[in-house]
Amino acid sequence: MILSDRDIKARMLKGDIVVESPDNDHMPNIGASSMDLRLGRFFKIYDHTKYPVLDPLQPETFKDVARLIEVDEDRVPFIVQPGEFILGVTLEKIKISDSLVARVEGRSSLGRLGIIIHSTAGFVDAGFEGTITLEITNINRMPVALYPGMRVCQLAFEEMSSPAEVPYHRKGSSKYQGQIYPEESKIATDPEFTKRLLKKSAV
């Protein structure tokens, strides 16, 4: 069941949903069935000249392959070129209880510019804490300017049937808990790849 605006506010008062940002002024961003989040100042772009391929079985291809860029002022845009894929991050840091999950959705106004906010990672696990990394792609034929502080996505919260037995913050493989900056993929640390690497090194 998706939480309504009144339920989102009630859960925030209860501490089941915690939202932090420099101004901590979140109530205006709560809609009928979701909460808008704003774009942060940090971005990561992939250096495609560094390696020929990103290979989970070759963890070295993930090392320093993404460059961190900081946009200093709200008035200075980050230009997303046609066909470009970048990582952004929300201005807000969130924390959700062990009995809630959240879904990240792009804003319609940005979708109509050709900006996709998440490729596949639109799900926020119960017990997660941190900023939300945004997988931003421009499918338009024109560059699009994105400004830090602009509303860039929305979170819809859902009640689970019961609190998670092993919430994200207690999961051994929770790679992105507590993230602040946009985080590139850590898929190379997944058990199915680390086991194969151990077998390979033992040969």
PyMOL commands that set and color helices and strands:
alter all, ss='L'
color gray80, all
select helices_A, chain A and resi 5-14+27-29+59-62+108-111+168-170+187-189+191-202
alter helices_A, ss='H'
color red, helices_A
select strands_A, chain A and resi 17-20+35-38+42-46+66-70+78-80+85-96+100-106+115-116+123-124+129-138+144-146+151-159
alter strands_A, ss='S'
color yellow, strands_A
deselect
rebuild
show_as cartoon
